[in-house]
Amino acid sequence: MADAFSSPGIDLPSPTLSARLRELATFLTAPAVGRLTEEQRALSLGIARRLVADVAAELGGEIDAAMLWRDWLRGGVPGADRLTAACFARAEEHRWRELSAHRAGSPVPSAEATGDVDAPAPDPDPPSDVDRAYLALQIADRRRFDSYGNPCLALSDVDAELLRGLVLDISAWRLAQPDNESALAADLGEAVRFVIERHEVKRGIDRAAKVYYDQLVQQGNLVDAASTAISRHDWVALIALAAAASRRPYADTALLLLSAEAAALPQVLAPLRLDRAAIGPLEASLTLLPARAVAGGDGDE
């Protein structure tokens, strides 16, 4: 890789130097393209670190997740291309929701909301199927925060190929450690098989989004619910409905919305059959988010 950046008579023995030159070359190739802000970088790295730690925990207590992450940061995260889209999509969604909630004076939902709290007074009317589906969507969303309220990727939301790659890479790192015991390989192999086989998305946000969407379609309330979600800045509900209506994953839909120009929003949300006036608050909210990776733009609205 260093050869691609070598000038005649110049050797690049340092991988760090080669990496810096690649970074500079990328910048010089498109200097006007917006770069990651410190906030975007920190959020994405934090989400990646927490995901790696969660997968390591699934494989058993023999793996030091902190040491693993330090080693990967020094030497490069294997399969980084697999992690990039998922972590960046979650980070950008969190930035948007946090800014929107701050402007509205309401906190972003966090995992703390899933703890033991006093039960609300019983409603004289039992919840409808739509109400139950919406509650399930909220619960699925709250699993996307850690115990401190930081954004994360719930394992039930992780793509099967991404999970498989992480499981194998983490196992390979553990087997390469000097304290490797003879029985470790067999134990890890069994743990890998168990984690991959039991992985399911039935409790994930994609599943919850589809159930909520299906219930609204059956009731004939899809358009009203989507319009209400926009007016209330309930971006989780909006992303979920748009994802289910277009048959895209939730994360892909979130990233599509966050990178769309204003003129493209009606097309992105076309399956929801919203009129342009209903989309107005969404457009205004997205415009206020700094450093968006807007399609066709310079990434800094």
Secondary structure as UniProt FT lines:
FT   HELIX           2..5
FT   TURN            8..9
FT   HELIX           15..29
FT   TURN            31..32
FT   HELIX           38..59
FT   TURN            61..62
FT   HELIX           65..75
FT   TURN            78..79
FT   HELIX           80..104
FT   HELIX           111..114
FT   HELIX           129..142
FT   TURN            143..144
FT   TURN            147..148
FT   HELIX           155..157
FT   HELIX           160..175
FT   TURN            178..179
FT   TURN            182..183
FT   HELIX           184..198
FT   TURN            202..203
FT   HELIX           205..219
FT   HELIX           222..231
FT   TURN            232..233
FT   HELIX           235..246
FT   HELIX           250..258
FT   HELIX           262..264
FT   HELIX           265..268
FT   HELIX           270..272
FT   HELIX           276..287
FT   TURN            290..291
FT   TURN            295..296
//
